[in-house]
Amino acid sequence: MIKNLLNVLRKTSFISWVTNDDVPTMYNIKIQDNDNFITIKGDVETEFDVVHNYKIKIKKNNLIKFNKSLDDVLTLICKNYNKELILSY
């Protein structure tokens, strides 16, 4: 499962997600994989700001499954949360 998720993330050029007041978009994506975490690192652009070296950390032990829909929404199902990321290839 982890290998398949990494393959999906490595083919991705932009990742967006929905917050209460904005839709941040991450670009210049780099994937780091170690024993415990998958880290997605990149620059995030919002309506108001650009944040460099933003990180999304996924703890491998908490990951139950993931699903990529036909409209390129990646849903990460983890023990403590579910996160939807919108992918762009």
C-alpha positions in Angstrom: 0.0 0.0 0.0 2.8 2.4 0.9 4.6 1.7 -2.4 1.4 2.4 -4.3 0.7 5.7 -2.4 4.3 6.8 -3.1 3.9 6.1 -6.8 0.7 8.3 -6.9 2.4 11.1 -5.0 5.5 11.1 -7.2 3.4 11.6 -10.3 1.7 14.6 -8.8 2.7 18.2 -9.6 0.2 20.1 -7.5 -1.7 19.2 -4.4 -4.6 21.3 -3.1 -7.0 20.9 -0.1 -9.9 22.8 1.3 -9.7 24.8 4.5 -12.4 27.0 6.1 -11.4 30.1 4.2 -9.1 29.1 1.4 -7.9 26.4 -1.0 -4.1 26.2 -0.5 -2.1 24.7 -3.4 1.3 23.0 -2.9 3.8 22.9 -5.8 7.5 22.1 -6.2 6.7 18.9 -4.5 9.3 16.6 -3.0 8.5 13.3 -1.4 10.6 12.0 1.5 10.1 8.4 2.7 11.6 7.0 5.9 10.8 4.2 8.2 8.0 6.0 10.1 6.7 8.9 7.9 6.0 9.9 4.4 6.7 13.7 4.1 5.3 15.8 1.3 7.3 19.0 1.1 6.8 22.0 -1.1 5.8 25.6 -1.5 2.2 26.5 -0.7 0.4 29.4 -2.3 -2.8 30.7 -0.8 -4.9 33.8 -1.7 -2.8 35.9 0.8 0.6 34.3 1.1 3.3 32.0 -0.2 4.8 29.6 2.3 8.1 27.9 1.5 9.1 24.4 2.8 5.5 23.6 3.9 5.2 19.9 5.0 2.4 17.4 5.2 3.5 14.4 7.3 1.8 11.1 7.1 2.6 8.6 9.8 2.8 5.2 8.2 1.5 3.3 11.2 -1.7 5.5 11.2 -2.5 5.0 7.5 -5.3 2.5 7.1 -5.9 2.9 3.4 -6.0 5.4 0.6 -8.3 5.9 -2.4 -7.8 8.0 -5.5 -11.0 8.8 -7.3 -11.5 9.3 -11.0 -11.5 13.1 -10.5 -8.1 12.9 -8.9 -9.1 13.4 -5.2 -6.8 11.4 -3.0 -8.4 10.4 0.3 -6.1 9.3 3.1 -7.8 7.2 5.7 -5.8 7.2 8.9 -6.5 6.1 12.4 -7.1 9.6 13.8 -8.2 11.6 10.7 -9.2 11.4 7.1 -7.7 14.0 4.7 -8.7 14.7 1.1 -6.1 16.1 -1.2 -6.8 17.2 -4.8 -4.1 16.0 -7.1 -2.9 17.4 -10.4 -0.7 15.6 -12.8 
